[in-house]
Amino acid sequence: MSNALGGRIFTEGSDAIGYGSSQGTNNSVIQDSILSNYIITPCQQDKAGAGSFEVVATVAGAGIGITNIVVIAAILWGGRKLHKATFFCICNLAVADMLAGFLLLWIFGLQKILLPFRTPQSELVQKSIWTMTVWSSMLSQLVIAIDRYCYVTKGSPGDGGISRSTRKSDIWGNRKRKRLIKAGIGLTWLVPIVTYALPVATAWNCVDSCFCVIPSNSTSDVFYMVCEPVQTCS
């Protein structure tokens, strides 16, 4: 059962602790102290029912995902009036929010039912992808804000509210605007991928130097696995 946690499991009294492979002298000292106080025991399957936080997160994730699907469908099939640069940004924001919502539904809801055993590696990948989508959503909002600012201050050919004689259409014209927005949309995904996906793909992380605390003070055979770093990543 040790493979389910990516490390060994130790118990003493009402607590159980497991840890992964060591990295450096400091980790070895910590692990030796753990070994001196705990004995090997199998890990129990997580069969706990959903708590209030899991219920709220599951409902919120489903709601966020479904509503953003509606937004994406409305923009894609809403006619040419919605096929403009601004709505490209809104559609990109909806895609990021949809993925974040469904990942929230999976991580805190469906995963507990379908995959009761969770390894540190799987937790790292899932949480990194979820964080990546959330950051992409935040960057998408920044792109929309910049686009709106440039649209108001510099104008665009055919826009109302600014006379044609004073409108700087050559600076913020439709073609240039679309190119810049496409580049901005690309950056909203490139930056999170480089920041969160590469550390996971290249093993540039602390997943091998973590231990799992499994409280066993419950009257039932229910254990909760929480991974925390043994030392700060450098």
C-alpha positions in Angstrom: 0.0 0.0 0.0 3.0 2.3 0.2 2.9 3.0 -3.5 -0.5 4.7 -3.0 1.2 7.4 -1.1 4.5 7.5 -2.9 6.3 6.7 0.4 6.3 4.6 3.5 3.7 4.8 6.3 4.5 4.9 10.0 2.2 4.9 13.1 2.5 5.4 16.8 -0.6 5.8 19.0 -3.3 7.7 17.2 -1.2 9.2 14.4 0.4 7.9 11.3 3.1 9.5 9.2 4.5 8.6 5.8 7.3 10.2 3.8 8.9 10.0 0.4 12.6 9.7 -0.6 15.1 12.0 1.1 16.9 15.0 -0.5 20.0 16.1 1.4 21.3 15.7 4.9 18.5 17.7 6.5 15.9 15.4 5.2 17.9 12.3 6.3 18.0 13.6 9.8 14.3 14.3 9.9 13.5 10.8 8.4 15.9 9.1 10.8 14.0 10.7 13.7 10.7 9.6 12.3 12.0 6.0 11.8 13.1 5.9 15.5 9.6 6.6 16.7 7.2 4.9 14.2 6.7 1.5 12.8 5.4 0.5 9.3 1.7 0.0 8.9 -0.6 -0.1 5.8 -2.6 3.0 4.7 -6.3 2.9 4.9 -8.5 3.8 2.0 -10.2 7.2 2.1 -13.9 6.5 2.4 -14.9 9.6 4.3 -18.1 11.3 3.2 -18.0 14.8 1.8 -17.8 17.7 4.3 -19.4 21.1 4.0 -16.4 22.5 2.2 -16.4 19.7 -0.4 -20.1 20.1 -1.0 -19.8 23.9 -1.5 -16.7 23.5 -3.8 -18.5 20.8 -5.8 -21.6 22.8 -6.3 -19.6 26.0 -7.1 -17.4 24.1 -9.5 -20.3 22.6 -11.4 -22.1 26.0 -11.6 -19.0 27.8 -12.8 -18.3 25.2 -15.5 -21.9 25.1 -16.8 -22.4 28.9 -16.9 -19.2 29.4 -18.8 -20.1 26.8 -21.3 -23.3 28.9 -22.0 -21.1 32.0 -22.4 -18.8 30.2 -24.8 -21.7 28.8 -26.9 -23.4 32.3 -27.0 -20.2 33.9 -28.4 -19.4 31.2 -30.9 -22.9 30.9 -32.3 -24.1 34.5 -31.6 -23.5 35.8 -35.1 -20.9 38.2 -36.5 -21.7 40.9 -34.0 -20.1 38.8 -31.3 -17.1 37.8 -33.4 -15.0 40.9 -32.4 -11.8 41.4 -30.6 -13.4 42.1 -27.2 -15.5 39.0 -27.3 -12.3 37.0 -28.1 -11.0 38.0 -24.7 -14.3 37.2 -23.0 -14.4 33.8 -24.7 -10.9 33.1 -23.5 -11.8 34.2 -20.0 -14.8 31.8 -20.1 -12.6 28.9 -21.2 -10.2 29.5 -18.3 -13.1 29.8 -15.8 -14.8 26.7 -17.2 -11.7 24.6 -16.8 -11.1 26.0 -13.3 -14.7 25.2 -12.4 -14.7 21.6 -13.6 -11.3 21.0 -12.0 -12.8 22.3 -8.7 -15.6 19.8 -9.2 -13.1 17.0 -9.8 -10.6 17.7 -7.1 -13.0 18.3 -4.2 -15.9 16.1 -5.5 -15.7 13.3 -8.0 -12.1 12.4 -7.2 -13.1 11.4 -3.7 -15.5 8.9 -5.2 -13.5 7.6 -8.2 -9.9 7.9 -6.9 -9.9 7.5 -3.1 -6.2 6.9 -3.1 -4.2 10.0 -4.0 -0.4 10.1 -4.4 1.7 13.2 -3.8 2.5 13.2 -7.5 -1.2 13.2 -8.6 -2.0 16.0 -6.1 0.9 18.0 -7.5 -0.3 17.7 -11.1 -3.9 18.4 -10.4 -3.4 21.4 -8.1 -0.8 22.8 -10.6 -3.3 22.5 -13.5 -6.0 24.1 -11.4 -3.7 27.0 -10.3 -2.7 27.4 -13.9 -6.3 27.8 -15.1 -7.0 30.3 -12.3 -4.0 32.4 -13.2 -5.0 32.3 -16.8 -8.4 33.6 -15.8 -6.8 36.5 -13.9 -4.5 37.3 -16.8 -7.5 37.2 -19.2 -9.2 39.9 -17.1 -6.0 42.0 -17.3 -6.1 41.7 -21.1 -9.7 42.8 -21.2 -9.0 45.7 -18.9 -6.1 46.9 -21.1 -8.1 46.4 -24.3 -11.0 48.5 -22.8 -8.6 51.2 -21.8 -7.0 51.4 -25.2 -10.4 51.3 -26.9 -11.7 54.3 -24.9 -8.5 56.4 -25.0 -7.4 55.7 -28.6 -10.6 54.7 -30.3 -11.1 52.5 -33.3 -12.5 53.1 -36.9 -16.3 53.6 -36.8 -16.5 53.9 -33.0 -19.0 56.4 -31.6 -18.2 59.0 -29.1 -14.9 60.2 -30.7 -14.9 62.4 -33.8 -13.1 60.9 -36.9 -10.8 63.9 -37.0 -9.5 63.2 -33.5 -9.7 59.4 -33.4 -6.3 57.7 -33.5 -7.5 54.8 -35.6 -4.0 54.2 -37.0 -2.7 53.5 -33.5 -5.5 51.2 -32.2 -7.1 50.1 -35.5 -9.0 46.8 -35.8 -6.2 44.9 -37.4 -3.5 45.9 -35.0 -6.0 45.5 -32.1 -6.8 41.9 -33.1 -3.1 41.0 -33.4 -2.3 42.4 -30.0 -5.3 40.7 -28.4 -4.4 37.4 -30.0 -0.8 37.8 -28.6 -2.3 38.7 -25.2 -4.5 35.6 -25.2 -1.5 33.5 -26.0 0.4 35.0 -23.1 -2.5 34.3 -20.7 -1.8 30.6 -21.3 1.9 30.6 -22.0 2.9 32.3 -18.7 0.9 29.9 -16.5 2.1 26.9 -18.4 5.7 27.9 -18.1 5.3 28.7 -14.4 3.2 25.7 -13.3 3.5 23.0 -15.9 7.2 22.9 -16.4 8.1 22.4 -12.7 5.8 19.3 -12.8 7.0 18.0 -16.1 10.7 18.5 -15.3 10.5 17.2 -11.6 11.6 20.7 -10.5 9.5 20.4 -7.3 9.6 19.1 -3.7 7.2 16.2 -4.1 9.9 13.7 -3.2 10.7 15.4 0.0 7.3 15.5 1.6 5.6 13.5 4.3 1.9 12.6 4.7 0.1 13.1 8.0 -2.7 10.7 8.4 -4.9 11.4 11.5 -6.4 8.2 12.8 -8.3 9.4 15.8 -11.6 8.6 14.2 -13.6 5.7 15.5 -14.0 4.4 11.9 -11.2 3.3 9.5 -11.0 6.7 7.8 -7.6 8.4 7.1 -7.0 11.7 5.6 -3.8 12.3 3.6 -2.2 15.7 3.6 1.2 16.3 2.0 3.4 19.0 3.4 7.0 19.8 2.4 9.8 18.7 4.8 11.9 21.6 3.8 11.5 24.8 1.8 12.3 24.4 -1.9 15.3 26.3 -3.1 
